[in-house]
């Protein structure tokens, strides 16, 4: 029996509809669990949409991996989604994948591919007043210089970047308001405050749950840019433009992971604020 037939049967058993039944979902590709903060925002904007979320938990985090590894892992994850599920749009729900692999991946798909960086850049440029923008993120994201390059291409701004490798594990452990989290966050963000930024891009999907310690480390006047909002708005715009919005009032959400589904469920439910019912463990 082929993999596609097995997937079809698996979907039907859990109340999913295969392509023959006219059902299509939004695909989401992430290196792990952080992209669920983007999914949460998308579902606020598009509550009737079904989603298939791929989190490569077995090889996460991508932020410390080489460019070659990130592109290879992202391509494998995207091919898995496209080969096994009927998708009408794919969201790269990860800053590192968007920054490093988007140009490579966009030639693989016949459906719209939404990345994180472009919509976030536009949102930050609308928000800034003094043209001094800060970016925090993983080492891979910061080293890619993608935000600096795209911001400076579009406007006369100064961009100040800071890698924050410890914030991701703090977020996944649920240390949202621990004293250590406040201390580490102030240590990372202090240099950006010294540079006088008036806008700060949260360049990692794990950071929105840490919004309180991040906010406390900044002057009140600094505008925080949550890319999840920008991505959700871009996804909504594309689906409206292409007349592809779901009308079904019974959306379904499937989560695919490559390791430790129970940890994914525990952390994911904390990020989503809702129960995760269907998780599929796969080997890449």
C-alpha positions in Angstrom: 0.0 0.0 0.0 1.4 3.4 -1.0 2.3 6.1 1.5 -0.4 8.4 0.0 -3.1 5.7 0.4 -2.0 5.2 4.0 -2.2 8.9 4.7 -5.6 9.1 3.1 -6.9 6.3 5.3 -5.3 7.8 8.3 -7.0 11.2 7.6 -10.4 9.6 7.1 -10.2 7.6 10.3 -9.7 10.9 12.3 -12.3 12.9 10.5 -10.1 14.4 7.8 -11.1 14.7 4.2 -8.7 13.8 1.4 -8.4 15.7 -1.8 -11.1 13.6 -3.5 -13.6 15.2 -1.1 -12.7 18.8 -2.0 -11.0 19.6 1.3 -7.8 21.7 1.3 -5.9 23.1 4.3 -3.3 25.7 5.1 0.1 24.0 5.5 2.5 25.3 8.1 6.2 24.5 8.1 8.3 25.0 11.3 11.5 23.8 12.8 9.7 22.9 16.0 6.9 24.3 18.2 7.4 28.1 18.0 5.4 28.5 14.8 2.3 27.7 16.8 2.3 31.4 17.9 1.8 32.2 14.2 -0.9 29.5 13.9 -2.7 31.0 16.9 -2.9 34.4 15.2 -3.9 32.9 11.8 -6.8 31.1 13.5 -7.9 34.4 15.1 -8.1 35.9 11.6 -9.4 32.8 9.8 -11.3 30.6 12.3 -12.8 28.4 9.6 -9.6 27.3 8.1 -8.1 23.8 8.6 -4.4 23.5 9.1 -1.7 20.8 8.7 1.3 21.8 10.9 4.8 20.2 10.4 7.2 20.7 13.3 10.6 19.2 12.8 11.1 18.6 16.6 13.7 15.9 16.0 16.1 18.3 14.5 15.2 21.5 16.2 16.4 24.1 16.8 17.3 25.3 13.3 18.7 28.6 14.6 22.2 27.1 15.3 22.4 24.9 12.2 24.4 25.7 9.1 22.7 27.3 6.0 23.1 24.0 4.1 21.4 22.0 6.8 18.5 24.5 7.2 17.8 24.4 3.5 17.9 20.6 3.4 15.7 20.1 6.4 13.2 22.7 5.2 13.0 21.2 1.8 12.4 17.7 3.3 9.6 19.1 5.5 7.9 21.0 2.6 8.1 18.0 0.3 6.5 15.9 3.0 3.6 18.3 3.4 3.1 18.7 -0.4 3.3 15.0 -1.2 0.9 13.9 1.6 -1.8 16.6 2.1 -4.0 18.7 -0.1 -2.9 22.3 0.6 -4.1 25.6 -0.8 -1.3 27.7 0.8 1.8 27.1 2.8 3.1 29.3 5.6 6.8 29.2 6.6 6.1 29.6 10.3 9.7 30.1 11.2 12.0 33.1 10.9 15.1 31.0 10.3 13.5 29.0 7.5 12.1 32.2 6.0 15.4 34.0 6.2 17.7 31.2 5.0 15.5 28.9 2.8 12.6 31.0 1.3 14.3 31.8 -2.0 15.2 28.1 -2.4 11.7 26.8 -1.4 9.5 29.1 -3.4 10.3 27.3 -6.7 9.0 24.0 -5.2 5.4 25.0 -4.8 2.4 25.7 -7.1 0.5 27.3 -4.2 1.1 30.6 -2.5 4.1 30.5 -0.1 3.9 33.0 2.8 7.2 33.8 4.6 7.6 35.7 7.8 10.2 38.4 7.0 8.5 40.5 4.2 5.2 41.2 6.0 7.1 41.9 9.2 9.4 44.5 7.5 6.4 46.3 6.1 4.8 46.4 9.6 8.0 47.7 11.2 8.4 50.5 8.6 4.9 51.7 9.3 5.5 51.7 13.0 8.9 53.4 13.3 9.1 57.2 13.9 12.8 57.8 14.4 13.9 55.2 11.8 15.9 53.2 14.3 14.7 49.6 14.3 15.9 46.7 16.5 15.8 43.0 15.7 16.2 40.1 18.1 16.3 36.5 17.0 18.3 33.3 16.6 21.9 33.3 15.6 21.1 32.0 12.1 18.5 34.8 11.6 20.8 37.6 12.8 23.8 36.2 10.9 21.7 36.1 7.7 21.2 39.9 7.9 17.9 39.4 6.1 16.0 42.0 8.2 18.8 44.6 7.9 19.0 44.1 4.1 15.2 44.2 3.5 14.6 47.1 5.8 17.4 49.2 4.3 16.3 48.3 0.7 12.8 49.8 1.4 13.7 52.8 3.5 16.4 55.0 5.0 16.6 53.3 8.4 19.2 52.2 10.9 19.0 48.6 12.0 20.4 47.1 15.1 20.4 43.4 15.7 20.9 41.1 18.7 21.0 37.3 18.8 19.2 35.9 21.9 19.9 32.2 21.9 18.7 31.6 25.5 15.2 33.0 25.0 13.9 30.1 23.0 14.6 27.4 25.6 13.2 29.7 28.3 10.0 30.1 26.3 9.6 26.4 25.6 10.1 25.6 29.3 7.3 28.0 30.1 9.6 30.4 32.0 7.5 33.4 30.9 7.8 35.4 34.1 10.7 33.8 36.1 13.2 36.3 37.6 16.0 34.7 35.5 14.0 35.4 32.3 13.7 39.1 33.2 17.5 39.3 33.9 18.5 37.5 30.7 16.1 39.5 28.6 17.4 42.8 29.9 21.0 41.7 29.2 20.1 41.0 25.6 18.0 44.0 24.9 20.0 46.6 26.8 22.4 47.3 23.9 19.4 48.0 21.6 17.9 50.4 24.2 21.3 52.2 24.3 21.1 52.6 20.5 17.7 54.4 20.8 15.5 52.0 18.8 11.9 53.0 18.8 10.7 49.8 17.2 11.7 46.2 18.0 11.0 43.2 15.8 10.5 39.9 17.6 12.5 37.8 15.2 11.7 34.4 16.6 8.3 32.7 16.9 9.2 31.7 20.5 9.3 35.3 21.7 5.6 36.4 21.9 5.0 34.3 25.1 7.9 36.3 26.6 6.2 39.6 25.8 6.1 40.8 29.4 9.9 40.5 30.2 10.6 41.9 26.8 8.3 44.9 27.4 9.8 45.5 30.8 13.3 45.7 29.3 12.2 48.5 26.9 11.1 52.1 27.3 7.3 52.4 27.1 7.6 54.3 23.8 9.1 51.4 21.9 6.8 49.7 19.5 6.9 45.9 19.5 6.4 44.1 16.2 4.9 40.6 16.5 5.4 38.9 13.1 2.5 36.6 13.8 0.1 39.5 13.2 1.8 40.4 9.9 1.7 36.8 8.6 -1.9 36.3 9.6 -2.9 39.5 7.8 -0.9 38.5 4.7 -2.5 35.0 4.7 -6.0 36.5 5.0 -5.2 38.9 2.1 -4.1 36.1 -0.2 -7.0 33.8 0.5 -9.5 36.7 0.0 -7.8 37.8 -3.2 -7.8 34.2 -4.6 -11.3 33.5 -3.3 -10.0 30.5 -1.3 -11.4 31.1 2.1 -13.0 28.2 3.8 -16.7 28.3 4.5 -16.8 25.1 6.6 -17.6 25.7 10.2 -15.8 22.5 11.3 -12.1 23.2 10.8 -9.6 20.4 11.6 -6.0 20.7 12.8 -3.4 18.1 12.4 0.1 18.3 13.8 3.0 16.3 12.5 6.3 16.0 14.5 9.5 14.1 14.0 10.2 13.4 17.7 8.7 13.6 21.2 5.0 14.2 20.5 4.1 14.5 24.2 6.5 17.4 24.7 5.1 19.0 21.6 1.6 18.7 22.9 2.6 20.1 26.4 4.4 23.1 25.0 2.1 23.6 22.1 -1.1 23.7 24.2 0.6 26.4 26.3 1.4 28.4 23.2 -2.0 27.9 21.5 -4.2 28.2 24.6 -6.2 25.2 23.3 -6.2 21.4 23.2 -4.1 19.6 20.6 -6.0 16.5 19.6 -4.3 14.9 16.6 -0.5 14.5 16.5 1.3 12.2 13.9 4.8 11.1 14.5 6.9 10.6 11.4 10.5 9.7 10.5 12.4 11.9 8.0 
